[in-house]
Amino acid sequence: MLNLNRLHILQEFHRLGTITAVAESMNYSRSAISQQMALLEKEIGVKLFEKSGRNLYFTEQGEVLASETHAIMAAVDHARAAVLDSMSEVSGTLKVTSFQSLLFTLAPKAIARLTEKYPHLQVEISQLEVTAALEELRARRVDVALGEEYPVEVPLVEASIHREVLFEDPMLLVTPASGPYSGLTLPELRDIPIAIDPPDLPAGEWVHRLCRRAGFEPRVTFETSDPMLQAHLVRSGLAVTFSPTLLTPMLEGVHIQPLPDNPTRTLYTAVREGRQGHPAIKAFRRALAHVAKESYLEARLVE
């Protein structure tokens, strides 16, 4: 019988590529990881790894087992979810990670709805950017990751992850309510101060591409991933910015207008494949979808 924890180590080695990275990811020592990998070889009865210099690599048989491990772990997760789903009570601990703007809007309402309906379910939430959140999900340290994708990104398609779209959130141009920048349109933003995310984040990259398609390089004078700080800078008359529709209830004292071609960001939830039937995950996704619909309608009314 193959040990599931050792298969998880194998999965992490396949994903990360070094024993050191696996040890850091799983909070084990390098020697403990090496020992477990050696025991896995003994369990299966074939050589799974080979050394080349100071580096460790999969043998052909190791690659075969690693490629099957995702399906094995997903099947185990599916079996656990099916057993829990057969019970009448939704309980336990659900670990969720989210990026900032959903923590401002949907996540608190969804958690409040859940805890009211399922008092024995405890939800733990942490803030991470999407890339880091998905890494935590792959490493099995969280149960649900909330994600966003901008038009510049290729949609997440990964065999080990089950992705469920919440909705498409239209992006808006936000300018000061008064002053020289008030009511400017996208083509008029050349040489106008802009407050946006850093360019290594999807939202920042999207704004750069959007402006280039409009025929100019954005004049980025304020670089921050905090949407509330971006809005404050606009409210103060110092810059313009871009914001998802979902945040419009928080954008008081500014001028909001749609963008050409109505670009959207895609909001989604991600769980490990096989876990989508887990009762707590299903309940969380239902609650999130419900508050997303309510919040989006509220945002459209404000807009």
N, C-alpha and C positions, 0 to 999 in steps of 0.2 A: 504494500500500500504506500503510495507516494504521500509524503508529508506536505500539507498545504502551505505551511510557512516557508518551507524550502522552495516550493514552486513559486511563491511570491518573490523570494530572493532571486530566483532564476529570471523571473519576469522583470524585476528591477535591473538586473545585470544586462539583460537584453535591451532595456530602455536607456540605461545610463552609460554602460560601456566599461566601467571600471569598478573594482572592489571598493576603492576609497569613496566613490560617489554613492554606491549602494549603502555603505556603512553610514555615511552622513545622512542619507535619505531616511534610513530606518532606525537611526540612533543606536546602532550597534558598533562594536569595535571591528576593525578590519579582520582580526584573527577569528572573531566569532562568525563573521560572514564566510571566511575561507573554510572554516570547519563545517558549517552547514552545507556549503557547496560540495565539499568532499563527501559528506554523508549522503547527499542526493545522488552523487555518482555511485556510491555503494548500494543505495536502494534500488536504482534502476539497472545496475550491473554492467554499464558501459561507460567509456570515457567521454565526458561531456565538455571538458575544457583542455586547452593546451597552452603552454607558455611559448612566447617568442620574445627573447630578451627579458625585459622586466614586465612585459604586458601579458595579460591573460585573454585568450580568445576562445570562442566556441569551436568545438569540433563539428563535423557535419551532423553527427547525432545530437549534439547540443543544440544546434540550430533547429533541428526537427522538433525536439522537445519544447524549445522556447516558442516556436510558432504554434504549438498546440496548447501552450499554457494559458493563453488568453481565453480560449474556448473552455478549458477545464475550470478556470476560476469563474468565468461567467456562468457556467452550468451550476457550480456550487452556490453562487450568489442567487441564481434563479430558484434553486431548491429551497434555500433559506427563506427567500421572499415568499414562496408558495406556502410554506409551513406557517409563517407569520400571518399571511393573508387569510389563512383558514380560521384564525382566531378573531373573536368579535371586537377585541379592544386594540386600539392604536396606542402604543406606549413605547417606552425606551428613550434613547437619546439620538437626535438627528443633528449631524454637524453640517452646517451650510456656510459657504464662503461666497462673498459678493463684492463687486466693485462699488465705488462710492455712490454714484447717482441712484442706483437701486436701493441702497441703504437709506437714502433720503426719502424715497418714495414708496416702493412696493413692499420691501422686505418686512419692515415693522408691522404694517397692516396685516400681512399674511401670517406672521407669527402670532399676532394678537388673536386673529381669527382661529388659528390652529389651537392655541392653548385654551381658548374658551370652549372649543368643541371637544378637544381631547386633553383633559387635565393631567393625564398620566404621561403625556409626551413632552419631553424637554428638548427645546431647540437651542443649539449653541451656534452663534454666528460670528464670523470673522471677516475683516475687510482685506481683500487682495485684488490686484489688477487681474484681468482675465487670464493672461498667460500663466501667472503664478498659481491662480486658482485651479486651472486645469492640471498643472503639475501635482498639486496636492490631491486632486481627484485620482489621477493615475497612480499615485503612491498609496492610495487607500487611506489617507489621513482625514478626508472629508467625505460626506455622503452625496452632497449636491453642490455643484458650482453654478453660479449665475453668470451668464456671459452676454457679450454684445459683439456684433460684427458691423463694420462700416462697409460702404460700397467698394472700398479698395481691397477688401480682404476676400480670400477664398473661403467659403463656408466650411465649418468644421465637419469633416467626414473621417471617422476613425472607428475601426471595428470594435475597439474596446470601450467606446463611449456611446451612450444613447442620448441623443440631442432632441429636445422638444422645443419648438418655437413658441414664444409667448405672443408676440405681435411685432409688426413693423412700426417703428416710431419715427415719424417725419422730423427732419432736421430743419431748424429755423435760423434766420438771421436776427441777431439781437443788437440793437443800436440804442444810444441814449434817448431819453424822452424829449430832450431839448438840446439846443446847441448845434454846432456845425456838423456833427456826425449823425444827427437825428434823421431817421428815415432813409438813410443811404441804401442803395441797392447793391447787389454783388458787383456789377461792373464798375461801380463808383468807389470801390474800396482800395483802389491803387493808392499807395502812399498813406493810407489811413492806419493808425495804430490798431493792432489786433491782439486780443488776449486768447490764447489757445493752449491746448495740451502740447507737451514736448513732441517733436516729430517722430520719436521712436515708439510712441503710443499710437494705436489705430486712429483715434479721433484727430490727433495732430497731423498724422500723415494724410488723412482724408482732406483736411482743410487746405493743406499745401497743394494737393492735387486739384481740389476744387478751384482755388484761385488761379492756378496755372492754366486750367482749361478756360478760365474767364479772361486770360491774356496778361496776367501779372503775377509777380512774386509777392506773397503776403509780407507786410511789414510787421513782423512779430516784435512787439515791444514788451509784452508781458507773457511769460511762459509758465503756466501752472496747470496741473491736472485737477485742481479744485474748482468745480463748477460754480460754487457760491462766491468764491473770490473773483472768478471771471465776471460774474453778474455784477458784483460790487464795483469792479473797475468800470464797467459799462454805465452803471447807475451814476457813478461819479463823473461821467463825461470824458473819461480818459481813453476809451477804446471802444471797439465793437467786438462781438464774439458770435459764436454759433452754439445753439443749444437744442437738445432733443425736446420734442413737444411735451413729454412726460414731466419735465421740470418747470413748465410755464407757471404753475400755481406759485412757485417760489420766486418768480422773476417780476417783482413789483417795481414800478418806477422806471420802466424801460419800454422801448418800442420793439414789437415783435412782428416779423413778416415772413412769409414762405420764401423758399429758394426756388430758382428755376429747375424744372423737371422733378420737383418734390423728392429729393434724395432721402433715404431712410436708413436708420440703423436697425439691425435685427436683434431683438432681445430673446434669449433662450435659457433653458435650464439644461444642465448636463449631469448625467449619473453614469456609473460604470455599467456596461452592458450586462444584463442579467439581474440588475437591481431595480429596474423600472417597475416591477411588480410588488416591491416592498410596500407594505401598507402605509408606513410613515412617509415614504417618498411620494406615493400616490396622493396622500392627503395634502402634503405640502404643495405639490404641483397644482392640485385643484384649488387650494386656497390662493395661491399666487395668481393663477389664471383669473379667478374671481375678482381679486383686488386690482389686477391689471386692467380689466375691463372698466371697473368703476373709476380708477384713477385716470385712465385715458379719456373717458368721457368728461371728467372734471377738467382735465387739462384743455380739452377742445373748447369747453365752455368759457374758460378763462381767456384762451387765445382769441 
